[in-house]
Amino acid sequence: MLGNLLGGFIVIVVGVNLIGTVADQVYTARYNSSGGSTNVSGAAGTILGLTPLFFALGIMSAGVALTVGGLRNAGVM
């Protein structure tokens, strides 16, 4: 139980620390160093722009799943 709760907490902490790096890399992929846009446009640009959102949702769902699993094993839920 405690292992699952601690694992969920660690997943969330690491994910929150990495979301800035993911957002910076997405910006770098969409724009060049001088601020001009690259060849990524249309649907590919839209999906690339949503990548930090998908990353945040994945981290949140993984952390919640680990925490709920630990609480369920302990009989709380």
N, C-alpha and C positions, 0 to 999 in steps of 0.2 A: 504494500500500500504506500508506504513512505517513499519507496523507490520510484513508483509511478508519479507521485505528486512532485517529487524533486526533479524527475525527468521532464515533466511538463513545464515546470518553472524554468529549467535550463533551456529548453527548446524556445520558449518565449523570449528569454533574455538574449540568447544568441541571435534569434531572428530580428528582434528590435534593433540590435546593434548592427546587423548587416543590411537593414533596409535602406539606410543612407547610401551605402556602397552600390546597392542594386539601382537605386534612383540615379546616382551619378553615372553609372555605366549606361543606363538607358538614355540619358541626356547626351552622352558622348556618342552613342550609336545614332541618335537622331540628328545631331548638329555637329559640324566640324569645329575646330579650335577657334576659328574666327567668328563663330556665331551663325554662319550660313547653314542652310539646311543641306542634307545629304540626299542621296538618291532614294531614301526610304520615304515612300508617300502612299497615299491611299489606304487600303485596308491593312497593309503591312505596318504603316506608321501608326495607325490606330491601335492595333494589337500590341505593338512595341510600347506605346504609351501606357497601355493598361498592365504591362508586366509588373510594375511595383505593387499594384493593387492585387493581382493574382498571388504574388509572393506573400504579401501581408495576410491575405485570406488563407493561404496554405499554412503559414506559421501559426495563425490563430486556431485553425481547425486541428492541427496536429497537437498543439498544446492542450486544447480543450479535450480532445479524445484521450490523451494520456491521463489527464486529471480525472475525467469521468470514469475511466477504466480503474484507476486506483481507488476512487471512492466507491465504485460498485463492488470491487473485491473486498473492501472493508465493511460492506453492508450498510453504508450510509445512504446510498442511492439505490 
